[in-house]
Amino acid sequence: MASIIAELLDRRKISSYLIGIADVEAEWDLYKVNAGTSAWITVCDNGIAIDEAQSERCLIKYELWDGPPPPCDSWDRTWSGNVSLASGVVFAISGYAGDVFHGAEFDLGRRDSIWQVRIHHKPLGYEEFTPDLVSFTLLKIQFWLPPL
């Protein structure tokens, strides 16, 4: 059974203009992703564009696994795929009015690799304070290397 090697809860609340997750050495590759697609997740070299326009704030947790993690059935939406990363160090990018903001860096420990990725999404709500009122979203981003 797979286990977590490393994890990071980025305590910086990402603003509603989350652009996505990018490799720190090639963050501009993320801006090449076609805007206006209807996809929740779009992948490019060195980045994962995430359309999270419905949330005012996001809190992101990164996990590095030694194999495929078990499913998380309690989350409302999940995406799985692959991403190629140059440095293997990633961070969240958000932007507003021409300013760019970076989240905490998460080091996957290997350069020039293709990573398996699973992203879980959960909007928060509590009793009558529904997710559209709370407007806070949790994102769990899990990485692991594909089998040889």
N, C-alpha and C positions, 0 to 999 in steps of 0.2 A: 504494500500500500504506500502511496506517495506521501511525502511529508514536506512541510515548509522549511526552506533553507534560510530565508530572510524575509522580513516584512517591514513596512514603513507606513504609518498613518500620517499623512501630510496634514498637519494641524492648521495649515493656511486654508481659509475658506476661499475657494475659487469663485470668482464673480460669475454672473449670468452669461458672460461672453466667453465661455470655455471654448477654445479652439480645438484642443485635443492634447494628446501625449506625444512628445517628440524626443528624439535623440539629442542630447545637449550639444553635440558637435555638428549637427546638421538640422537644426530646428527649422530652417527656412524651407526645407523639403515639404514640411507640413502645409505651407501656404500654397503649394502647387496643386493640392487636392481641389477638384472642381467644387465650387460653392453652389448652393442651390439644389443639390441632389436631395432626394427624399429619403435617403438612407440614414439610419441612426448612426452607423459606424462606416467610415470609409478609410481604407488602408493605403498608404503609399510607402515608398522606401523611407525609413527613418521616422515614421510617424503614423499615428492613428487619429484621424479627425473624428470628433465626437460631437454630434448635434444635440446639445442639451439646452436649447433655447427656452424650454418651458420652466426651468428652474432658475431662481434668483441666485442660489448658492449651491456649490457642490463640495462635498468632502470626499477625498480620494484615499483609498488604502491600496498599497501595492503589495504583492506577494510573489516571491520566487519559490518555485517548487522543484523537487527532484524528479518529478514525473507528472502525469495528468492528475490534477486535483479532483477530489470527489465533487459531484454536482451540488449546487446550492439551490435547493428547490424553493426557498422562502423569498427569493428575489423576484421582482415582477418581470424582468427582461434580462436575457443573456445573449451575448454574441461570442462566437469563437472564430478564430482565424490565425493567420501567420503574419509576422512583420519582420523585415530585415532591419537590423540596427547596426550602425557603424561603430559607435563607442560602447554600446551596451549600458549607457547611463541615460536615464529618461527623466523628464519632468513634465508637469502640466503647464500649458500656456493658455493664458486668457488675454483678452485685449478689449480696450474701450477708448474711444475718442483718440485713436492714434497711439495710445500708451500700451505697452506689452508688459504683462506680469508673469512671473515664473513661480511655480511651486517648488517644493523640496525635491532634491535629486535622489533618485533611487538607482543604485548600481547593481546591475545584473551579473557582473563579474566576468563577462566574456565579450570581447570585441568581434566585429564582423561576423555576426551569427544571425541565423533565421530563428525566431522564437515563436513557439506556440503561445497564443494569448486567449484568455477568456475574460470578458468584461461583464460584470453583473451590475444591474441598475435597480435602485429602490428609492422611490419618492417617499418622503416622510409625511406622516399625518398622525393625528392623535384625536380619538373620539370625534367630536364634531369639527375639529380643526383638520380638514381634509388636505391631501397633498397639494391641491391647487391653492389653498390658503397659506399653508406653511412654506411652500416653494423652496424646499431644501431637498437635495438629492444626494444619496450615497452611491459611490461608484467603487467597486472592488475590481482591481485589475490584476489578474494572475498570469505569470509568465512561467514557462518551462521549455526546455530544449526538446525537440522531437527525437524519437528513437533513432539510433544510428542505422 
